[in-house]
Amino acid sequence: MKDQTAMDAPEYIPRFVQINELYIDTVVIDDTEFLTLWCFTLLDDEYKFIYLGCDFTQFNQILIGAGEKGKEIALHLAEVLNNPYETPTLIPIKEQFEEYLELLGFDIIMYEPVAVEDDIEEEMNDEDELPIEQLFGAQPDNTSRKHLIYQLDKLYPSKVFEPEKMLHDKFVEAFEDDSLELAQLYYDYLNAIENGYNEEEARQVAGLERDIFFRMAKKATELWK
């Protein structure tokens, strides 16, 4: 007989979020096949600190996409992994290389894991280690907060909509920037389709779930060429 609780539990459907900027401060290695990245990104028109989980294959994609700086960090990471190390091990990119590992020019698709705790699972016992907010210079905050925790799903080079000229000379100037932004969202949708997402997921990735916005975005691409 099936567990009634399991039968009643709603099926988890990940909600995809697309970002196009990633600034990695620290890489955390534990005893699993996954890494945790401490990084900043642009979410809801604001730069925010997030925890981003990924596997080694995905992180290798990030390193390749980051160019020469990625190669430098890949060599350092290989050196760490080829020697005995404690878990978890922190590799402070910003501290050791004097700059963040930047990933730009990519569509980075992520989602919230099934369970997101309000607090980090366990407090750090080492007196020398500070909460992440304080590592970045923020004041201690004793209130309960929801940490922004995400899991990386896919990343691929961005497909940028670059029109040469307007098709309609009398197009209202006030809507020019909005039409370009909508056209770019439609290209984000097409790019997600090409990279394995189904129709519903691709529209979610591009922020075009509502039919009216989807139609407007598609029409915007027809107004430019």
Secondary structure, DSSP 8 states (H G I E B T S, - for coil): ---HHHHHS------EEEEEEEEEEEEEE-SSSEEEEEEEEEETTEEEEEEEEEEHHHHHHHHHHTTHHHHHHHHHHHHHHTS---SSEEEEHHHHHSS-EEEEEEEEEEE--S---SS-SS----TT---HHHHTT-----S-----EEEEEEEEE------SSBS-TTS-GGGHHHHHHHHHHHHHHHHHHHTT--HHHHHHHTT--SHHHHHHHHHHHHHB-
